[in-house]
Amino acid sequence: ETGVTQTPRHLVMGMTNKKSLKCEQHLGHNAMYWYKQSAKKPLELMFVYSLEERVENNSVPSRFSPECPNSSHLFLHLHTLQPEDSALYLCASSHDSGGNEKLFFGSGTQLSVL
Amino acid sequence: TQLLEQSPQFLSIQEGENLTVYCNSSSVFSSLQWYRQEPGEGPVLLVTVVTGGEVKKLKRLTFQFGDARKDSSLHITAAQPGDTGLYLCAGIYNFNKFYFGSGTKLNVKP
């Protein structure tokens, strides 16, 4: 148990569906991240929130829309996805203190887009 | 262009063997981390190395940061089936920008 919980663990959706991924951290951290993990590729950083403000957006398509209502919760809203968006989506948190941060990851949501 | 290259991509060995995996880059990092990821789970931090030339030991795992802070290695002595997993290195810029390699998938057979 890492203190970071992601739901759902698995999600199958059609290209016209709208769904949301949820992440919750119980560690008192003030930074949260979304990463995409595809087979044989490095983890791709998608979004970073620090103190609920988005500080990083790595040219992610607009069909992915993040939301951070408070420092403990992070959402990733999905709509009109493509089959190539199928991947493991990992949420992480860290204590953004200006030092050498450590990432604590959730177990991920395995997403399949049909 | 991949910022961090990990090698080998796959490694299958017998229990009790030694192994080394590598993480190389042309970029200089403020620090570098190693994570292990088991199937169905997220990565878990093993170690952070900060100083060029630094060596850290975690039981049977030995981590080394290159003198120029561009590369790192992970050596496992007498591998156990419990060491099976995906080993990821992450270079860190400016304390909170993490860039991951594509990983080394290790399988240790009993």
Backbone of each chain as ProteinMPNN parsed JSONL, in Angstrom:
{"seq_chain_A": "ETGVTQTPRHLVMGMTNKKSLKCEQHLGHNAMYWYKQSAKKPLELMFVYSLEERVENNSVPSRFSPECPNSSHLFLHLHTLQPEDSALYLCASSHDSGGNEKLFFGSGTQLSVL", "coords_chain_A": {"N_chain_A": [[0.856, -1.2, 0.0], [0.802, 2.041, -1.077], [-0.226, 4.453, -0.366], [-1.409, 5.882, -2.325], [-4.245, 5.839, -4.208], [-5.901, 4.459, -6.95], [-8.722, 4.537, -9.094], [-10.94, 3.45, -11.723], [-9.454, 0.097, -11.564], [-9.347, -1.242, -13.938], [-10.462, -0.42, -17.216], [-12.644, -0.403, -19.903], [-13.453, 1.151, -22.847], [-15.454, 2.653, -25.427], [-14.76, 4.543, -28.428], [-16.387, 6.743, -28.472], [-17.206, 7.202, -25.926], [-17.422, 8.852, -22.67], [-15.375, 9.052, -19.907], [-13.966, 8.972, -16.554], [-10.895, 8.967, -14.785], [-9.802, 8.35, -11.477], [-7.825, 9.577, -8.783], [-6.46, 9.352, -5.558], [-4.657, 10.591, -2.821], [-3.192, 9.841, 0.337], [-1.139, 10.946, 1.742], [-0.426, 13.457, 2.44], [0.859, 14.956, 0.535], [1.827, 17.582, -1.798], [2.017, 17.73, -4.518], [0.903, 16.344, -7.576], [0.705, 13.866, -10.162], [0.107, 12.777, -13.542], [0.92, 9.939, -15.408], [1.569, 8.168, -18.461], [1.828, 4.813, -19.385], [3.02, 2.849, -21.823], [3.503, -0.213, -23.651], [6.886, -1.161, -23.952], [7.783, 1.462, -24.056], [9.076, 4.503, -22.587], [7.868, 5.733, -19.411], [5.509, 8.254, -19.864], [5.313, 11.552, -19.035], [2.386, 13.289, -18.343], [0.758, 15.307, -17.049], [1.366, 17.717, -14.432], [0.559, 18.74, -11.208], [0.993, 21.239, -8.834], [0.395, 22.247, -5.633], [-2.299, 22.368, -6.334], [-2.256, 23.713, -8.712], [-1.817, 23.654, -12.193], [1.284, 22.816, -13.429], [2.686, 21.654, -15.399], [2.282, 20.552, -18.682], [2.457, 18.313, -20.951], [2.177, 18.659, -23.915], [-0.182, 17.227, -24.351], [-2.931, 15.627, -25.97], [-6.13, 17.273, -26.379], [-8.233, 15.618, -25.779], [-7.734, 14.464, -23.42], [-8.317, 15.54, -20.216], [-7.287, 17.073, -17.368], [-8.064, 17.378, -13.831], [-7.795, 18.983, -10.739], [-9.113, 19.207, -7.882], [-8.425, 19.564, -5.186], [-5.568, 19.175, -2.987], [-5.439, 16.482, -2.488], [-6.768, 14.999, -4.355], [-7.041, 13.901, -7.723], [-8.067, 13.997, -11.058], [-8.607, 12.444, -14.257], [-10.133, 13.262, -17.067], [-11.718, 11.715, -19.759], [-12.435, 11.702, -23.226], [-13.741, 10.851, -26.424], [-11.592, 9.087, -27.168], [-8.772, 7.429, -28.785], [-7.829, 4.246, -30.239], [-5.026, 3.994, -29.908], [-4.591, 5.201, -27.52], [-4.852, 3.37, -25.591], [-3.5, 2.048, -22.677], [-1.518, 1.839, -19.635], [-2.451, 3.948, -17.095], [-0.909, 5.933, -14.833], [-1.008, 7.371, -11.654], [0.733, 9.624, -9.557], [2.223, 10.943, -6.555], [3.992, 13.532, -4.767], [6.063, 15.175, -2.311], [6.425, 18.385, -2.747], [9.088, 20.038, -2.173], [11.218, 21.428, -3.027], [13.473, 20.005, -2.814], [15.148, 16.844, -3.386], [12.786, 15.076, -4.812], [10.51, 12.338, -4.188], [8.675, 9.974, -5.917], [5.493, 8.637, -5.356], [3.597, 6.061, -6.422], [0.334, 5.136, -7.629], [-1.539, 2.078, -8.263], [-2.381, 2.121, -10.815], [-4.53, 2.546, -13.735], [-5.659, 0.316, -16.035], [-6.285, 0.899, -19.249], [-8.389, 0.247, -21.963], [-9.15, 1.021, -25.224], [-11.67, 0.666, -27.482]], "CA_chain_A": [[0.0, 0.0, 0.0], [1.688, 3.202, -1.218], [-0.911, 5.664, 0.046], [-2.013, 6.489, -3.507], [-5.282, 4.909, -4.657], [-6.481, 4.799, -8.246], [-9.901, 3.801, -9.528], [-10.994, 2.005, -11.552], [-8.217, -0.594, -11.907], [-9.457, -1.589, -15.351], [-11.529, 0.317, -17.893], [-12.79, -0.613, -21.346], [-14.38, 2.158, -23.349], [-15.511, 2.893, -26.858], [-14.173, 5.82, -28.828], [-17.32, 7.86, -28.276], [-17.555, 7.309, -24.508], [-16.748, 9.776, -21.759], [-15.113, 8.419, -18.613], [-12.978, 9.677, -15.734], [-10.021, 8.227, -13.88], [-9.688, 9.051, -10.205], [-6.644, 9.29, -7.969], [-6.528, 9.958, -4.231], [-3.463, 10.298, -2.018], [-3.38, 10.019, 1.777], [0.232, 11.122, 2.242], [-0.182, 14.865, 2.733], [1.699, 15.54, -0.504], [1.256, 18.772, -2.429], [2.161, 17.645, -5.971], [0.327, 15.118, -8.139], [1.153, 13.654, -11.536], [-0.418, 11.707, -14.392], [1.843, 9.345, -16.361], [1.057, 7.128, -19.35], [2.815, 3.751, -19.592], [2.714, 1.949, -22.938], [4.479, -1.306, -23.772], [8.2, -0.894, -24.559], [8.064, 2.897, -24.116], [9.258, 5.091, -21.246], [6.727, 6.437, -18.821], [5.365, 9.591, -20.435], [4.684, 12.51, -18.147], [1.278, 13.998, -19.005], [0.412, 16.534, -16.322], [1.832, 17.875, -13.063], [-0.096, 19.769, -10.407], [1.656, 21.574, -7.589], [-0.522, 23.093, -4.862], [-3.547, 22.417, -7.108], [-2.095, 24.501, -9.929], [-1.133, 22.867, -13.212], [2.585, 23.398, -13.715], [3.285, 20.947, -16.518], [1.322, 19.967, -19.613], [3.409, 17.886, -21.975], [1.592, 18.546, -25.261], [-1.148, 16.127, -24.341], [-4.136, 15.976, -26.743], [-7.218, 17.839, -25.574], [-9.191, 14.58, -25.384], [-7.399, 14.197, -22.02], [-8.526, 16.779, -19.474], [-7.059, 16.82, -15.944], [-8.71, 18.238, -12.855], [-7.231, 18.8, -9.396], [-9.954, 20.053, -7.029], [-7.693, 19.837, -3.947], [-4.24, 18.555, -3.035], [-5.529, 15.028, -2.272], [-7.512, 14.341, -5.429], [-6.686, 14.211, -9.107], [-8.902, 13.286, -12.023], [-8.282, 12.552, -15.679], [-11.37, 13.096, -17.821], [-11.413, 11.163, -21.082], [-13.535, 11.648, -24.195], [-13.389, 10.573, -27.833], [-10.241, 8.556, -27.235], [-8.378, 6.614, -29.919], [-7.258, 2.969, -29.794], [-3.62, 4.135, -29.483], [-4.568, 5.716, -26.15], [-4.865, 2.217, -24.677], [-2.237, 2.033, -21.924], [-1.659, 1.922, -18.178], [-2.362, 5.336, -16.649], [-0.418, 5.937, -13.465], [-1.018, 8.597, -10.873], [1.784, 9.666, -8.54], [2.269, 12.163, -5.755], [5.262, 13.797, -4.099], [6.071, 16.356, -1.457], [7.198, 19.351, -3.521], [9.739, 20.868, -1.16], [12.408, 22.022, -3.611], [14.585, 19.073, -2.628], [15.053, 15.672, -4.264], [11.484, 14.501, -4.555], [10.284, 10.915, -4.409], [7.341, 9.726, -6.441], [4.723, 7.507, -4.84], [2.657, 5.737, -7.481], [-0.792, 4.232, -7.46], [-1.427, 0.82, -9.009], [-2.688, 2.377, -12.216], [-5.759, 2.125, -14.414], [-5.379, -0.281, -17.349], [-7.332, 1.405, -20.132], [-8.489, -0.308, -23.32], [-10.073, 1.787, -26.058], [-12.071, -0.206, -28.593]], "C_chain_A": [[0.889, 1.247, 0.0], [1.06, 4.481, -0.705], [-1.53, 6.421, -1.113], [-2.975, 5.457, -4.107], [-5.865, 5.372, -5.978], [-7.698, 3.921, -8.521], [-10.373, 4.33, -10.873], [-9.632, 1.374, -11.852], [-8.177, -0.95, -13.387], [-10.623, -0.824, -15.946], [-11.485, -0.014, -19.375], [-13.807, 0.392, -21.839], [-14.33, 2.254, -24.866], [-15.004, 4.286, -27.169], [-15.103, 7.002, -28.598], [-17.701, 8.065, -26.81], [-16.858, 8.469, -23.824], [-16.585, 9.057, -20.426], [-14.104, 9.265, -17.856], [-12.185, 8.698, -14.9], [-9.852, 9.061, -12.617], [-8.436, 8.614, -9.472], [-6.788, 10.034, -6.649], [-5.266, 9.597, -3.455], [-3.701, 10.689, -0.566], [-2.052, 10.293, 2.461], [0.531, 12.566, 2.629], [0.726, 15.544, 1.724], [1.018, 16.73, -1.162], [1.47, 18.806, -3.938], [1.602, 16.318, -6.446], [0.58, 15.087, -9.636], [0.283, 12.612, -12.236], [0.68, 11.273, -15.352], [1.106, 8.326, -17.216], [2.165, 6.101, -19.565], [2.325, 2.814, -20.687], [3.825, 0.916, -23.029], [5.728, -0.813, -24.504], [8.518, 0.577, -24.728], [8.292, 3.427, -22.714], [7.942, 5.641, -20.72], [6.695, 7.855, -19.384], [4.649, 10.482, -19.43], [3.601, 13.263, -18.912], [1.023, 15.346, -18.337], [1.04, 16.5, -14.93], [1.028, 18.99, -12.414], [0.727, 19.972, -9.142], [0.775, 22.576, -6.858], [-1.774, 23.401, -5.684], [-3.457, 23.266, -8.368], [-1.316, 23.675, -10.945], [0.172, 23.547, -13.578], [3.263, 22.727, -14.893], [2.173, 20.355, -17.362], [2.137, 19.594, -20.838], [2.758, 17.63, -23.318], [0.632, 17.378, -25.36], [-2.386, 16.537, -25.142], [-5.284, 16.4, -25.842], [-8.286, 16.809, -25.209], [-8.894, 14.055, -23.971], [-7.505, 15.519, -21.267], [-8.34, 16.524, -17.987], [-7.848, 17.791, -15.081], [-8.135, 17.936, -11.492], [-8.009, 19.694, -8.439], [-9.318, 20.397, -5.677], [-6.416, 19.005, -3.961], [-4.283, 17.043, -2.855], [-6.142, 14.283, -3.44], [-7.078, 14.843, -6.791], [-7.541, 13.353, -10.024], [-8.293, 13.416, -13.413], [-9.551, 12.228, -16.448], [-11.027, 12.728, -19.264], [-12.632, 11.272, -21.996], [-12.995, 11.571, -25.616], [-11.947, 10.102, -27.963], [-10.043, 7.701, -28.475], [-7.809, 5.286, -29.41], [-5.814, 3.08, -29.316], [-3.478, 4.759, -28.1], [-4.643, 4.583, -25.119], [-3.495, 2.108, -24.01], [-2.566, 1.907, -20.44], [-1.462, 3.374, -17.775], [-2.052, 5.332, -15.157], [-0.509, 7.323, -12.865], [0.111, 8.514, -9.852], [1.647, 10.947, -7.741], [3.66, 12.317, -5.162], [5.093, 15.019, -3.208], [6.989, 17.369, -2.113], [7.839, 20.353, -2.573], [10.961, 21.571, -1.708], [13.65, 21.184, -3.395], [14.477, 17.938, -3.614], [13.785, 14.902, -3.951], [11.486, 12.995, -4.79], [8.859, 10.766, -4.885], [6.738, 8.493, -5.781], [3.607, 7.252, -5.849], [1.468, 4.933, -6.963], [-0.582, 2.986, -8.319], [-1.817, 0.972, -10.476], [-4.088, 1.964, -12.631], [-5.361, 1.587, -15.783], [-6.547, 0.062, -18.275], [-7.254, 0.728, -21.492], [-9.543, 0.475, -24.08], [-10.393, 0.957, -27.304], [-12.559, 0.614, -29.779]], "O_chain_A": [[1.635, 1.485, 0.95], [1.74, 5.503, -0.615], [-2.114, 7.487, -0.916], [-2.573, 4.35, -4.467], [-6.274, 6.524, -6.119], [-7.704, 2.726, -8.222], [-10.231, 5.52, -11.151], [-8.74, 2.062, -12.349], [-7.114, -0.96, -14.009], [-11.639, -0.601, -15.287], [-10.44, 0.079, -20.02], [-14.911, 0.473, -21.301], [-13.31, 1.976, -25.496], [-14.839, 5.111, -26.27], [-14.648, 8.144, -28.537], [-18.438, 8.996, -26.486], [-15.859, 8.999, -24.309], [-17.549, 8.516, -19.883], [-13.469, 10.155, -18.421], [-12.726, 7.725, -14.374], [-9.769, 10.288, -12.663], [-8.034, 7.452, -9.524], [-7.186, 11.199, -6.62], [-4.854, 8.437, -3.434], [-4.318, 11.712, -0.269], [-1.854, 9.921, 3.618], [1.63, 12.865, 3.096], [1.304, 16.592, 2.015], [-0.203, 16.877, -1.097], [1.142, 19.803, -4.58], [1.799, 15.287, -5.803], [0.661, 16.124, -10.293], [-0.215, 11.68, -11.604], [1.297, 12.099, -16.024], [0.146, 7.699, -16.768], [3.298, 6.459, -19.885], [1.35, 2.084, -20.511], [4.939, 1.133, -22.551], [5.64, -0.142, -25.532], [9.436, 0.92, -25.473], [7.766, 2.872, -21.749], [7.032, 5.968, -21.482], [7.702, 8.562, -19.387], [3.52, 10.202, -19.027], [3.851, 13.808, -19.987], [1.067, 16.392, -18.986], [1.225, 15.441, -14.331], [0.84, 20.055, -13.002], [1.109, 19.015, -8.469], [0.445, 23.631, -7.399], [-2.245, 24.537, -5.724], [-4.469, 23.514, -9.023], [-0.293, 23.073, -10.619], [0.183, 24.708, -13.988], [4.313, 23.186, -15.343], [1.243, 19.737, -16.844], [2.468, 20.447, -21.661], [2.783, 16.504, -23.814], [0.638, 16.634, -26.341], [-2.849, 17.67, -25.015], [-5.4, 15.953, -24.701], [-9.165, 17.107, -24.4], [-9.685, 13.306, -23.397], [-6.861, 16.502, -21.634], [-9.156, 15.824, -17.387], [-8.245, 18.869, -15.523], [-7.997, 16.772, -11.117], [-7.605, 20.833, -8.205], [-9.649, 21.425, -5.088], [-6.215, 18.205, -4.875], [-3.265, 16.377, -3.05], [-6.048, 13.057, -3.509], [-6.791, 16.023, -6.99], [-7.717, 12.155, -9.804], [-7.565, 14.364, -13.707], [-9.995, 11.08, -16.485], [-10.169, 13.344, -19.897], [-13.747, 10.962, -21.576], [-11.955, 12.139, -25.952], [-11.175, 10.639, -28.758], [-11.004, 7.298, -29.131], [-7.354, 5.209, -28.269], [-5.407, 2.346, -28.415], [-2.372, 4.839, -27.565], [-4.511, 4.82, -23.918], [-2.464, 2.08, -24.682], [-3.731, 1.874, -20.045], [-0.427, 3.969, -18.076], [-2.81, 4.81, -14.34], [-0.136, 8.316, -13.489], [0.405, 7.433, -9.341], [1.033, 11.915, -8.193], [4.414, 11.349, -5.066], [4.135, 15.782, -3.327], [8.21, 17.229, -2.044], [7.243, 21.367, -2.213], [11.676, 22.241, -0.962], [14.755, 21.597, -3.749], [13.762, 18.067, -4.608], [13.71, 14.172, -2.962], [12.342, 12.455, -5.491], [7.941, 11.362, -4.322], [7.382, 7.451, -5.662], [2.774, 8.124, -6.098], [1.574, 4.167, -6.006], [0.427, 2.859, -9.013], [-1.608, 0.063, -11.28], [-4.74, 1.151, -11.976], [-4.793, 2.313, -16.598], [-7.659, -0.433, -18.094], [-6.185, 0.646, -22.097], [-10.688, 0.583, -23.641], [-9.502, 0.596, -28.073], [-12.938, 0.05, -30.805]]}, "seq_chain_B": "TQLLEQSPQFLSIQEGENLTVYCNSSSVFSSLQWYRQEPGEGPVLLVTVVTGGEVKKLKRLTFQFGDARKDSSLHITAAQPGDTGLYLCAGIYNFNKFYFGSGTKLNVKP", "coords_chain_B": {"N_chain_B": [[13.343, 11.219, -29.557], [14.974, 9.388, -27.09], [15.478, 10.205, -23.739], [16.712, 8.801, -21.704], [18.432, 5.819, -21.855], [17.967, 2.44, -21.336], [19.568, -0.628, -20.605], [20.092, -4.186, -20.413], [17.058, -4.612, -22.407], [15.532, -6.812, -21.781], [15.951, -9.506, -19.492], [16.673, -12.718, -18.548], [17.331, -14.918, -16.048], [18.881, -17.461, -13.97], [18.075, -18.301, -10.605], [20.317, -17.135, -8.135], [22.302, -16.197, -9.775], [24.365, -13.375, -10.804], [23.771, -9.974, -11.864], [23.825, -7.055, -13.987], [22.319, -3.981, -14.706], [21.89, -1.175, -16.891], [21.77, 2.396, -17.166], [21.727, 5.01, -19.271], [22.596, 8.283, -20.462], [22.856, 11.321, -22.383], [22.55, 13.569, -21.045], [22.913, 15.677, -18.144], [21.983, 15.096, -14.828], [20.298, 16.316, -11.888], [19.829, 14.483, -9.933], [19.348, 10.907, -9.665], [17.064, 8.24, -9.886], [16.094, 4.886, -9.01], [13.526, 2.612, -9.702], [11.331, -0.124, -8.959], [8.969, -2.114, -10.617], [6.258, -4.188, -10.232], [4.159, -6.672, -11.81], [0.926, -5.423, -12.521], [1.052, -3.408, -10.672], [2.099, -0.116, -9.496], [5.238, 1.668, -10.054], [7.815, 1.383, -7.553], [9.869, 3.22, -5.432], [13.338, 2.557, -5.176], [15.912, 3.635, -4.671], [17.708, 6.759, -4.35], [20.223, 8.505, -6.012], [22.657, 11.009, -5.745], [25.154, 12.353, -5.771], [27.922, 12.622, -7.984], [29.627, 9.64, -8.818], [28.737, 8.347, -6.609], [27.971, 5.512, -4.574], [25.514, 3.269, -3.598], [24.185, 0.879, -1.348], [21.706, -1.628, -1.075], [20.846, -4.103, 0.618], [21.174, -6.852, -1.369], [21.428, -5.344, -3.6], [23.262, -3.049, -5.532], [23.856, 0.247, -6.267], [25.099, 2.61, -8.567], [26.159, 5.888, -9.336], [27.196, 7.664, -12.143], [30.354, 9.408, -12.556], [30.051, 11.815, -13.94], [27.416, 12.301, -13.622], [25.596, 11.389, -15.522], [24.892, 8.82, -16.013], [23.994, 5.548, -14.781], [24.211, 2.524, -12.834], [22.828, -0.64, -11.892], [23.443, -3.255, -9.827], [22.789, -6.603, -9.119], [23.293, -9.026, -6.741], [23.437, -12.536, -6.474], [20.722, -13.236, -7.44], [17.22, -13.434, -6.674], [13.996, -15.084, -7.048], [12.103, -13.26, -6.149], [13.123, -10.852, -6.971], [12.246, -10.405, -9.461], [10.838, -8.328, -11.941], [10.05, -5.071, -13.373], [12.592, -2.843, -13.923], [13.162, 0.496, -13.505], [14.831, 3.449, -14.431], [15.091, 6.854, -13.445], [15.763, 10.074, -14.383], [16.318, 13.165, -12.832], [15.475, 16.54, -13.187], [15.893, 19.82, -11.963], [14.798, 19.182, -9.486], [12.032, 18.353, -9.468], [11.226, 17.393, -11.955], [10.755, 14.555, -13.605], [12.218, 12.113, -15.644], [11.783, 9.166, -17.295], [13.402, 6.042, -18.108], [12.892, 3.334, -20.494], [12.963, 0.938, -19.249], [14.132, -2.178, -17.752], [13.275, -5.446, -18.085], [13.226, -7.914, -15.805], [13.535, -11.365, -15.227], [13.689, -13.808, -12.876], [14.431, -17.069, -12.584], [13.397, -19.872, -10.658]], "CA_chain_B": [[14.643, 10.878, -28.965], [14.797, 8.963, -25.717], [16.43, 10.889, -22.901], [17.4, 7.788, -20.925], [18.468, 4.507, -22.487], [18.247, 1.375, -20.394], [19.964, -1.893, -21.224], [19.327, -4.676, -21.56], [15.607, -4.439, -22.282], [15.017, -8.028, -21.145], [16.977, -10.334, -18.899], [16.117, -13.891, -17.892], [18.467, -15.602, -15.428], [18.582, -18.44, -12.933], [18.278, -17.904, -9.217], [21.691, -17.238, -7.667], [23.212, -15.489, -10.684], [24.542, -11.929, -10.653], [23.42, -9.239, -13.078], [23.951, -5.591, -13.957], [21.551, -3.239, -15.7], [22.505, 0.124, -17.109], [20.928, 3.532, -17.5], [22.661, 5.957, -19.87], [22.037, 9.486, -21.058], [23.811, 12.368, -22.734], [22.181, 14.725, -20.22], [23.328, 15.681, -16.74], [20.827, 15.172, -13.94], [20.561, 16.721, -10.507], [19.866, 13.212, -9.206], [18.791, 9.812, -10.443], [16.376, 7.274, -9.033], [15.727, 3.571, -9.531], [12.243, 2.097, -9.242], [10.95, -1.468, -9.415], [7.532, -2.231, -10.843], [5.789, -5.56, -10.366], [2.956, -6.721, -12.661], [-0.321, -4.985, -11.903], [1.306, -2.393, -9.652], [2.887, 1.025, -9.921], [6.654, 1.619, -9.648], [8.145, 1.685, -6.159], [11.22, 3.757, -5.357], [14.366, 1.762, -4.495], [17.035, 4.444, -4.204], [18.058, 8.016, -5.012], [21.646, 8.85, -5.974], [22.736, 12.455, -5.942], [26.515, 12.827, -6.0], [28.68, 11.886, -8.989], [30.482, 8.613, -8.251], [28.122, 7.773, -5.403], [27.58, 4.101, -4.554], [24.6, 2.94, -2.493], [23.841, -0.543, -1.282], [20.422, -1.975, -0.466], [20.949, -5.565, 0.72], [21.922, -7.452, -2.487], [21.416, -4.406, -4.726], [24.266, -1.988, -5.468], [23.557, 1.296, -7.225], [26.209, 3.537, -8.763], [25.908, 7.064, -10.163], [28.42, 7.988, -12.852], [31.075, 10.603, -12.095], [29.526, 13.001, -14.615], [25.97, 12.336, -13.301], [24.821, 11.147, -16.737], [24.556, 7.412, -16.161], [23.925, 4.801, -13.53], [24.096, 1.075, -12.972], [22.245, -1.397, -10.783], [23.995, -4.613, -9.798], [22.119, -7.483, -8.162], [24.084, -10.207, -6.403], [22.668, -13.732, -6.08], [19.324, -12.861, -7.689], [16.147, -14.269, -6.152], [12.749, -14.914, -7.811], [11.427, -12.044, -5.679], [13.693, -9.681, -7.649], [11.575, -10.298, -10.758], [10.052, -7.103, -12.117], [10.546, -4.084, -14.335], [13.451, -1.88, -13.245], [13.1, 1.777, -14.207], [15.62, 4.561, -13.904], [14.476, 8.161, -13.673], [16.633, 11.23, -14.192], [15.565, 14.291, -12.283], [15.919, 17.908, -13.403], [15.226, 20.868, -11.173], [14.202, 18.586, -8.292], [10.731, 17.7, -9.576], [10.917, 16.957, -13.316], [11.227, 13.179, -13.693], [12.213, 11.519, -16.972], [12.006, 7.737, -17.102], [13.814, 5.145, -19.171], [11.853, 2.369, -20.874], [12.982, -0.158, -18.289], [14.704, -3.513, -17.957], [12.369, -6.451, -17.539], [14.037, -9.006, -15.238], [12.854, -12.575, -14.789], [14.601, -14.7, -12.173], [13.799, -18.394, -12.536], [13.821, -20.656, -9.481]], "C_chain_B": [[14.436, 10.544, -27.495], [15.879, 9.596, -24.866], [17.306, 9.898, -22.149], [17.295, 6.441, -21.623], [18.803, 3.47, -21.431], [18.61, 0.11, -21.15], [20.338, -2.9, -20.137], [17.834, -4.41, -21.36], [14.989, -5.619, -21.54], [16.181, -8.844, -20.609], [16.303, -11.486, -18.169], [17.276, -14.721, -17.354], [17.976, -16.62, -14.409], [18.832, -17.822, -11.56], [19.744, -18.113, -8.824], [22.703, -16.534, -8.56], [23.299, -14.014, -10.326], [24.166, -11.241, -11.952], [23.656, -7.753, -12.86], [23.071, -5.007, -15.049], [22.046, -1.801, -15.715], [21.465, 1.166, -17.52], [21.854, 4.632, -18.0], [21.952, 7.136, -20.515], [23.166, 10.418, -21.477], [23.57, 13.618, -21.89], [22.689, 14.56, -18.795], [22.098, 15.881, -15.871], [21.231, 15.668, -12.558], [20.581, 15.495, -9.597], [19.231, 12.136, -10.086], [18.175, 8.805, -9.477], [16.176, 5.96, -9.775], [14.423, 3.138, -8.868], [12.109, 0.652, -9.715], [9.432, -1.536, -9.509], [7.179, -3.701, -11.038], [4.493, -5.553, -11.174], [1.711, -6.292, -11.9], [-0.156, -3.926, -10.836], [2.047, -1.2, -10.253], [4.338, 0.867, -9.489], [6.83, 2.01, -8.182], [9.611, 2.109, -6.101], [12.152, 2.822, -4.584], [15.435, 2.664, -3.885], [17.103, 5.753, -4.98], [19.562, 8.21, -4.892], [21.799, 10.291, -6.429], [24.127, 12.92, -6.379], [27.209, 11.979, -7.061], [29.633, 10.901, -8.336], [29.891, 7.906, -7.043], [27.76, 6.309, -5.6], [26.671, 3.882, -3.349], [24.264, 1.467, -2.55], [22.528, -0.725, -0.537], [20.37, -3.492, -0.476], [21.763, -6.095, -0.461], [21.984, -6.532, -3.71], [22.458, -3.319, -4.492], [23.999, -1.017, -6.611], [24.77, 2.217, -7.33], [25.774, 4.667, -9.687], [27.216, 7.428, -10.829], [29.042, 9.291, -12.364], [30.482, 11.882, -12.671], [28.019, 13.172, -14.41], [25.117, 12.211, -14.561], [24.34, 9.701, -16.824], [24.577, 6.721, -14.802], [23.857, 3.317, -13.822], [23.482, 0.501, -11.702], [22.781, -2.822, -10.878], [23.249, -5.415, -8.734], [22.985, -8.731, -7.976], [23.155, -11.34, -5.971], [21.168, -13.478, -6.207], [18.357, -13.915, -7.161], [14.903, -14.093, -7.015], [11.979, -13.658, -7.397], [11.978, -10.77, -6.286], [13.046, -9.463, -9.019], [10.732, -9.035, -10.825], [10.657, -6.232, -13.201], [11.331, -3.039, -13.563], [13.54, -0.621, -14.101], [14.076, 2.755, -13.581], [14.915, 5.862, -14.279], [15.51, 9.244, -13.389], [15.799, 12.418, -13.758], [16.254, 15.604, -12.592], [15.209, 18.808, -12.409], [14.356, 20.299, -10.067], [12.858, 17.905, -8.511], [10.31, 17.375, -11.003], [11.573, 15.593, -13.513], [11.122, 12.681, -15.124], [12.637, 10.065, -16.835], [12.591, 7.08, -18.336], [12.711, 4.147, -19.461], [11.932, 1.078, -20.061], [13.729, -1.395, -18.731], [13.775, -4.504, -17.281], [13.188, -7.661, -17.103], [13.146, -10.154, -14.811], [13.891, -13.494, -14.141], [13.895, -16.031, -11.961], [14.307, -19.189, -11.35], [14.668, -21.866, -9.9]], "O_chain_B": [[13.813, 11.301, -26.751], [17.059, 9.541, -25.212], [18.503, 10.126, -21.977], [16.199, 5.981, -21.944], [19.797, 3.597, -20.716], [18.038, -0.189, -22.198], [20.836, -2.525, -19.076], [17.404, -4.028, -20.272], [14.043, -5.453, -20.769], [17.261, -8.869, -21.199], [15.472, -11.273, -17.286], [18.116, -15.18, -18.128], [16.803, -16.633, -14.037], [19.681, -16.946, -11.39], [20.336, -19.145, -9.141], [23.839, -16.299, -8.146], [22.432, -13.472, -9.641], [24.23, -11.847, -13.021], [23.684, -7.26, -11.732], [23.077, -5.484, -16.184], [22.545, -1.278, -14.719], [20.44, 0.856, -18.127], [22.681, 5.136, -17.24], [20.849, 7.001, -21.045], [24.289, 10.313, -20.985], [24.298, 14.604, -22.006], [22.871, 13.444, -18.309], [21.266, 16.743, -16.154], [22.362, 15.465, -12.116], [21.288, 15.486, -8.59], [18.65, 12.438, -11.128], [18.703, 8.557, -8.393], [16.097, 5.926, -11.003], [14.238, 3.273, -7.659], [12.688, 0.254, -10.727], [8.711, -1.086, -8.619], [7.738, -4.373, -11.905], [3.8, -4.537, -11.219], [1.469, -6.738, -10.778], [-1.123, -3.577, -10.158], [2.555, -1.267, -11.373], [4.642, 0.023, -8.647], [6.1, 2.846, -7.648], [10.483, 1.439, -6.653], [11.82, 2.354, -3.495], [15.821, 2.487, -2.73], [16.624, 5.85, -6.11], [20.12, 8.096, -3.801], [21.151, 10.731, -7.378], [24.256, 13.779, -7.253], [27.101, 10.753, -7.043], [30.366, 11.259, -7.414], [30.488, 6.967, -6.515], [27.296, 5.916, -6.67], [27.009, 4.256, -2.226], [24.083, 0.882, -3.618], [22.268, -0.081, 0.48], [19.914, -4.101, -1.444], [22.957, -5.804, -0.543], [22.536, -6.912, -4.742], [22.536, -2.74, -3.409], [23.925, -1.413, -7.774], [25.391, 2.562, -6.324], [25.105, 4.436, -10.695], [28.248, 7.498, -10.162], [28.355, 10.162, -11.831], [30.414, 12.907, -11.991], [27.417, 14.091, -14.967], [24.06, 12.832, -14.672], [23.464, 9.393, -17.632], [25.104, 7.244, -13.82], [23.491, 2.903, -14.923], [23.595, 1.062, -10.612], [22.592, -3.503, -11.886], [23.095, -4.968, -7.597], [23.354, -9.396, -8.944], [22.212, -11.132, -5.207], [20.437, -13.501, -5.217], [18.632, -15.114, -7.194], [14.757, -13.055, -7.66], [11.279, -13.063, -8.216], [11.372, -9.709, -6.14], [13.282, -8.438, -9.659], [10.004, -8.71, -9.888], [11.635, -6.598, -13.853], [10.797, -2.415, -12.646], [13.94, -0.669, -15.264], [14.147, 2.881, -12.358], [14.235, 5.947, -15.302], [16.062, 9.319, -12.292], [14.699, 12.639, -14.266], [17.44, 15.783, -12.313], [14.052, 18.573, -12.061], [13.306, 20.855, -9.743], [12.555, 16.948, -7.799], [9.132, 17.103, -11.24], [12.798, 15.49, -13.581], [10.072, 12.806, -15.753], [13.716, 9.768, -16.323], [12.321, 7.493, -19.464], [11.703, 4.111, -18.755], [11.058, 0.219, -20.177], [13.934, -1.631, -19.922], [13.517, -4.425, -16.08], [13.775, -8.351, -17.936], [12.14, -9.961, -14.13], [14.854, -13.906, -14.788], [12.892, -16.111, -11.251], [15.504, -19.188, -11.062], [15.11, -22.635, -9.047]]}, "name": "protein", "num_of_chains": 2, "seq": "ETGVTQTPRHLVMGMTNKKSLKCEQHLGHNAMYWYKQSAKKPLELMFVYSLEERVENNSVPSRFSPECPNSSHLFLHLHTLQPEDSALYLCASSHDSGGNEKLFFGSGTQLSVLTQLLEQSPQFLSIQEGENLTVYCNSSSVFSSLQWYRQEPGEGPVLLVTVVTGGEVKKLKRLTFQFGDARKDSSLHITAAQPGDTGLYLCAGIYNFNKFYFGSGTKLNVKP"}
